[in-house]
Amino acid sequence: MPRNPSPRPARVNGTTPRPARYPHHGDGSERPARRYASIKATAEFFDVDQATVRRWIASGMVTGYRVGVGSVKVDLNEAEDRIVQVIPAAAAKS
């Protein structure tokens, strides 16, 4: 029986393809590393209640990632991008 080839990236001109670019950055920068945190740790990071983080996940503001049987994690980079807003008056002073 023939062996299945290993799932390696296709080579183009003898080089492996570059990693996918981060789609939200127009400058073509590399995708930032994900920082997964539990719901409790995310709530502590943003100084909100755990129920608030669960509401963010339920409403689709933030993506929840199920890890294992019962653990839910949140990508802190994504949460920061979607939750934190700059106050215009404060931005003008700095």
C-alpha positions, 0 to 999 in steps of 0.5 A, spaced: 500 500 500 503 506 498 504 511 503 500 518 503 505 524 502 506 528 508 502 535 508 508 539 507 507 546 504 508 546 496 514 549 494 515 555 489 521 556 485 525 552 491 522 556 497 516 554 501 511 559 501 511 565 506 506 565 512 499 568 511 498 575 512 494 578 517 488 580 513 486 586 518 493 590 517 493 594 510 501 594 511 502 587 510 505 585 517 505 578 519 499 576 524 500 577 531 501 571 536 494 570 539 494 571 546 489 566 549 486 567 556 480 564 560 474 568 561 476 569 568 483 572 566 479 576 560 475 579 565 480 581 570 484 584 564 479 589 562 476 590 569 469 587 568 465 581 570 465 574 567 458 575 565 460 581 561 465 577 557 460 571 556 455 577 554 461 579 549 462 572 546 454 571 546 453 577 542 459 576 537 463 582 539 468 577 541 470 570 539 470 564 544 474 558 543 472 552 546 479 548 548 478 541 551 471 539 554 469 545 558 474 551 557 473 557 553 478 561 551 478 568 548 484 571 544 486 578 548 489 581 541 482 580 538 478 583 544 482 589 545 481 591 537 474 590 538 472 592 545 477 598 547 476 605 544 480 611 544 477 617 547 478 623 542 479 628 547 484 624 550 488 622 544 488 630 542 492 631 549 497 626 548 
